[in-house]
Amino acid sequence: MFHVKQQDRLTHMFRGGWAPRSQAQPVRVCDTIALYIMGYYVITSLIKERISMIKQLQEVSLKSLDMINKNAEGLNKLAEFLHDNQKQLNMLATKVLELEKRLEKYEPRVN
């Protein structure tokens, strides 16, 4: 019967890609699993951090859009006021012209 040591069952040989086989280091399977788990937690924490950063940017963007909308509303109100003011000035100018025409009927021309 073939006997295998307990340690051999829990380890496998790991080479860093360029290391010759003679420099291969035994790595326990549980160490490899622990490294994978640590990598998983690092990646998930980075993803969570990126998600929170995106949410913060979204909030800032929404706030700036709200400010832009408020500024646009203020500009619209100002334009509306100026339009009404222009209408009133035009009506006043029309009335002045009408009054000048009426006045010409009653005053003789001096030339």
Secondary structure, 3 states (H helix, E strand, C coil): CCCCCHHHHHEEEECCCCCCHHHCEEEEHHHHHHHHHHHHHHHHHHHHHHHHHHHHHHHHHHHHHHHHHHHHHHHHHHHHHHHHHHHHHHHHHHHHHHHHHHHHHHCCCCC
